[in-house]
Each structure stands twice: as C-alpha cells, then as structure tokens.
C-alpha cells in the first residue's frame, strides 16, 4: 500500500504541467536634461525638467482596469501630458461651471465627447492604439493636452530635477524613449539582463513651437468676446 501511494504521488508530480518561471524584471533609472533656447542663441539646461514622459518600448502589457483621469479645470487640461497603456480608458471630468467639448482629430484615436459641464456626468474614451493623441476643447482654443498611449506600463513622468525610475521592466532588447511637448523624441537602445539595474542619462532639446489648431470641423476659433476688430 505504501509503495502504491508513493507511486501515485510520483505520478501526480510527473503529470503536473511544467510552468517556466518568468525572468526577473529589472530597473531603469536616470535623469533627463532639458535644453532650451537661450536669449541670444544656443541652448542651455533648463532649471525645470518636469513633464517629460520616459517609457520603454519592445513589449506589451495588459492595461490596468483603473480609469486614468484628465481634468478640465480653469479652462485648462490637467495634466498636460497623460501617459497610459493601450486599451486603457480615460475619464474627462469637467470641473468648470461652464461647457467644454473635448475632442481629438488624431488618426491614432479620433473622438468627440460632445458638450457638457460640471453638473453633467464625466465622459470617457478608450484608447486602443499606441501613439500620441493631442486633445483639445472645441470652445476654448488655449486648452491642449496630450494622451501618450504606450505599449506597456514601464513609464514615468519626470519631476523638476528630471529624475525618473522605471521598475518592473522586462529584460531583453528594449528602447528607452523620452518626449515632452515642444521637443523631438529621443531614444536609446538598451539590453537589460534579468534582475539588472541600469542608469541612463538623456537629453531633450526644447526647440519646437506648438502650431495653431482649428476646431473639430476644421474652422478657426472665433475671436474672444471683447475683440474689437483692430
């Protein structure tokens, strides 16, 4: 009986499916230096390197169930840059007492949430495809934000000192990217060993200007109410 029991136990172990352990994730950290134009030409390091989205490409992860939030407040979008994972849904609450109309004409994810105010329920939009989605208000031309739809959850936004830290990064051949409005994206190829930690320095040149945009139907925004025509 004892031999039969041992045989059954051995058989159970042999019949169990083999599950290969995932390689240990790593950490990528470092600092982004933002260079901006000097008054008389050339570039110099900015004292504020906040708002740079730093992210890894090379693999995909599932989006989180939680909603991301992009607020409309004091005729502004907050935050100005919102990184999310492809497949995630964003809520656009209106915190102002007057109407806003959130929309995008980006080929990555065009949408139009219509007109609503703070007393109305917040409206939402799912972002399926990775890419950059500029978001506007059809009523207030100064309102502009960017939803950065990413392949995975290995991303961070820099603080004033430009520091970043990405944890849980899958090992292998990767690209580390950095972008902010007004700058050309920069990328560094990396090879991350399982469980390794890498230190990376990046530079962004803040030299681009934001071009004017139109309303969702392609027409110009009307002048402000106090415009006198001069």
Backbone torsions as a table, in degrees:
resi	resn	phi	psi	omega
1	UNK	NA	-41.7	-179.2
2	UNK	-64.9	-42.5	178.4
3	UNK	-63.2	-38.3	179.1
4	UNK	-64.9	-40.0	178.9
5	UNK	-64.6	-43.4	178.5
6	UNK	-62.9	-37.4	178.8
7	UNK	-64.3	-40.1	178.8
8	UNK	-65.4	-40.5	178.1
9	UNK	-62.6	-45.1	178.8
10	UNK	-61.6	-40.5	179.2
11	UNK	-63.6	-39.1	179.5
12	UNK	-62.6	-41.3	178.2
13	UNK	-65.7	-40.3	-179.1
14	UNK	-67.8	-32.8	-176.1
15	UNK	-81.5	-17.7	-178.8
16	UNK	-64.6	137.6	-179.3
17	UNK	-65.7	143.3	178.0
18	UNK	-82.3	121.7	179.8
19	UNK	-112.1	117.7	-179.5
20	UNK	-81.1	129.4	-179.5
21	UNK	-67.2	140.8	175.9
22	UNK	-69.3	141.0	176.7
23	UNK	-63.2	147.3	-177.8
24	UNK	-61.8	135.8	178.1
25	UNK	-75.5	163.9	-178.3
26	UNK	-121.2	-173.4	-178.6
27	UNK	-128.1	134.6	172.4
28	UNK	-121.6	120.0	-179.9
29	UNK	-133.5	168.8	178.7
30	UNK	163.4	-151.3	-175.5
31	UNK	-147.3	140.7	175.5
32	UNK	-106.4	127.1	172.5
33	UNK	-98.9	125.0	178.8
34	UNK	-99.8	119.9	178.5
35	UNK	-100.1	130.6	178.8
36	UNK	-125.0	161.9	-177.1
37	UNK	-65.9	137.0	173.3
38	UNK	-85.2	161.9	-175.4
39	UNK	-58.7	-39.9	-176.2
40	UNK	-110.6	30.0	176.1
41	UNK	101.1	159.3	-178.2
42	UNK	84.4	-179.7	-178.5
43	UNK	-124.1	148.9	176.9
44	UNK	-142.1	153.4	-179.8
45	UNK	-65.4	132.4	177.8
46	UNK	-78.5	148.5	176.6
47	UNK	-77.9	-8.8	180.0
48	UNK	-129.2	110.0	180.0
49	UNK	-109.7	27.4	-179.0
50	UNK	-79.4	160.8	174.5
51	UNK	82.7	12.2	175.2
52	UNK	-89.0	127.5	175.1
53	UNK	-91.3	124.0	179.1
54	UNK	-112.7	128.8	-172.9
55	UNK	-151.2	160.1	-179.0
56	UNK	-108.2	138.1	171.0
57	UNK	-119.7	154.3	-179.8
58	UNK	136.2	-10.5	175.1
59	UNK	-158.6	166.9	-178.1
60	UNK	-120.8	148.0	172.6
61	UNK	-128.8	162.4	177.8
62	UNK	-69.9	147.6	177.4
63	UNK	-73.0	153.4	174.7
64	UNK	-70.7	156.4	178.0
65	UNK	-74.7	-26.2	-175.8
66	UNK	-68.2	144.2	175.0
67	UNK	-72.7	139.1	165.4
68	UNK	-84.9	156.3	-174.8
69	UNK	-126.8	129.2	172.6
70	UNK	-124.2	105.7	-173.7
71	UNK	-83.1	153.1	168.3
72	UNK	-111.7	112.9	-173.0
73	UNK	-148.7	129.8	-179.6
74	UNK	54.0	41.5	178.7
75	UNK	59.0	36.2	175.9
76	UNK	-139.3	154.9	168.6
77	UNK	-92.7	136.7	177.6
78	UNK	-131.8	123.0	0.3
79	UNK	-81.2	170.3	178.6
80	UNK	-72.0	-34.2	177.7
81	UNK	-124.0	124.2	-178.5
82	UNK	-123.1	102.4	175.5
83	UNK	-83.0	135.8	178.1
84	UNK	-140.2	174.8	177.5
85	UNK	-100.8	139.2	179.4
86	UNK	-52.7	129.8	-176.0
87	UNK	101.4	-10.1	-179.1
88	UNK	-81.6	152.8	179.0
89	UNK	-105.8	140.4	-179.6
90	UNK	-113.1	134.1	173.4
91	UNK	-96.5	139.0	-178.0
92	UNK	-119.7	72.4	179.8
93	UNK	-69.0	140.3	175.7
94	UNK	-96.6	114.6	179.9
95	UNK	-94.5	-2.2	179.1
96	UNK	-93.4	156.7	-179.7
97	UNK	-79.4	-12.5	-179.0
98	UNK	-106.2	175.7	-173.1
99	UNK	-77.9	146.5	165.0
100	UNK	-129.6	161.1	175.4
101	UNK	-137.9	101.2	-175.7
102	UNK	-84.2	133.5	179.8
103	UNK	-155.7	165.7	171.3
104	UNK	-147.6	142.9	174.5
105	UNK	-109.2	15.1	179.0
106	UNK	-62.3	135.7	176.2
107	UNK	-65.4	-18.8	178.3
108	UNK	-67.1	-44.1	-178.2
109	UNK	-158.3	76.4	177.6
110	UNK	-71.3	140.8	178.4
111	UNK	-160.1	164.1	177.2
112	UNK	-147.4	114.6	-176.7
113	UNK	-89.1	-2.4	180.0
114	UNK	76.2	-174.1	-172.5
115	UNK	-100.0	129.0	177.9
116	UNK	-157.6	162.4	-179.2
117	UNK	-127.2	-173.4	-170.5
118	UNK	-63.9	-28.9	179.9
119	UNK	-77.5	-8.8	177.7
120	UNK	-91.8	154.6	176.0
121	UNK	-60.9	147.1	176.3
122	UNK	-63.4	146.8	178.5
123	UNK	-107.8	154.1	-172.6
124	UNK	-128.0	160.9	176.9
125	UNK	-146.7	130.9	174.3
126	UNK	-87.1	140.1	179.9
127	UNK	-115.7	107.1	-169.8
128	UNK	-90.1	-39.9	-170.6
129	UNK	-103.2	137.4	175.5
130	UNK	-63.6	144.1	179.4
131	UNK	150.3	-178.1	-178.1
132	UNK	-100.8	127.8	-178.0
133	UNK	-122.9	98.1	172.5
134	UNK	-66.9	137.6	-177.6
135	UNK	-120.2	134.3	-176.5
136	UNK	-128.4	168.5	168.0
137	UNK	-109.5	133.4	-178.0
138	UNK	-73.5	-9.4	-177.4
139	UNK	-105.8	-36.4	-174.4
140	UNK	-117.1	106.6	-173.7
141	UNK	-65.6	-22.6	-178.1
142	UNK	-77.2	-10.0	-177.7
143	UNK	-83.6	117.9	-178.6
144	UNK	-150.7	130.7	174.6
145	UNK	-141.6	168.8	-177.9
146	UNK	-129.7	119.9	170.2
147	UNK	-92.4	117.4	-178.9
148	UNK	-100.4	105.3	-175.1
149	UNK	-91.9	116.3	-169.7
150	UNK	-111.2	163.1	-178.3
151	UNK	-72.1	-30.4	-172.7
152	UNK	-149.3	-179.2	-175.1
153	UNK	-95.4	14.0	176.9
154	UNK	-89.0	80.6	-179.6
155	UNK	-149.8	163.5	177.8
156	UNK	-157.5	156.3	171.4
157	UNK	-105.9	133.7	-179.0
158	UNK	-73.9	152.6	169.6
159	UNK	-90.6	-168.8	-175.8
160	UNK	-59.2	-33.1	-178.5
161	UNK	-82.4	-3.5	178.1
162	UNK	81.7	2.9	-177.5
163	UNK	-75.3	148.9	176.4
164	UNK	-145.6	158.0	174.6
165	UNK	-148.7	122.9	177.7
166	UNK	-110.0	117.6	178.4
167	UNK	-107.3	159.5	178.8
168	UNK	71.2	28.4	-178.2
169	UNK	-81.3	130.3	179.4
170	UNK	-69.4	139.3	179.7
171	UNK	-72.7	160.8	178.5
172	UNK	127.1	-165.2	177.9
173	UNK	-79.9	122.9	-174.5
174	UNK	-135.8	166.1	169.2
175	UNK	-121.5	127.0	174.9
176	UNK	-96.6	124.0	-174.5
177	UNK	-118.9	152.5	174.6
178	UNK	-140.8	137.8	-179.7
179	UNK	-153.6	148.7	169.1
180	UNK	-149.9	158.0	177.5
181	UNK	-57.4	133.8	-180.0
182	UNK	93.2	0.3	-178.7
183	UNK	-130.4	151.6	172.8
184	UNK	-79.2	136.7	178.9
185	UNK	-60.2	140.1	173.7
186	UNK	-116.4	151.5	-177.6
187	UNK	-141.7	145.7	176.3
188	UNK	-128.7	129.8	175.6
189	UNK	-78.3	134.9	-177.8
190	UNK	-130.7	154.5	169.6
191	UNK	-124.9	109.0	-175.0
192	UNK	-102.9	118.3	177.4
193	UNK	-76.9	154.8	178.2
194	UNK	-55.9	127.7	178.5
195	UNK	74.4	4.8	-175.2
196	UNK	-81.2	163.2	173.6
197	UNK	-126.0	129.0	-179.8
198	UNK	-116.7	145.4	175.4
199	UNK	-113.1	124.5	-174.4
200	UNK	-132.9	135.2	174.4
201	UNK	-107.7	135.5	-179.3
202	UNK	-129.0	155.4	175.6
203	UNK	-129.7	136.7	173.9
204	UNK	-120.4	138.5	177.3
205	UNK	-104.2	114.5	-177.4
206	UNK	-88.2	81.4	-172.5
207	UNK	-123.4	-5.7	-176.3
208	UNK	-95.4	150.8	176.1
209	UNK	-106.7	153.3	179.6
210	UNK	-82.5	118.3	-179.2
211	UNK	-70.4	152.6	177.0
212	UNK	-65.3	152.6	179.2
213	UNK	-126.1	163.6	179.8
214	UNK	-104.9	178.7	174.4
215	UNK	-74.0	176.2	-173.1
216	UNK	-65.8	-22.0	177.8
217	UNK	-93.0	6.1	178.4
218	UNK	88.5	-1.0	-179.8
219	UNK	-90.3	157.1	177.9
220	UNK	-68.6	155.1	173.4
221	UNK	-69.1	144.3	176.2
222	UNK	-68.6	156.5	177.4
223	UNK	-65.3	159.1	176.9
224	UNK	-58.6	157.6	-177.2
225	UNK	-57.6	-30.3	-178.5
226	UNK	-91.4	12.2	179.7
227	UNK	-66.9	128.6	-175.2
228	UNK	-102.2	1.8	176.1
229	UNK	87.7	-3.7	179.7
230	UNK	-87.6	NA	NA
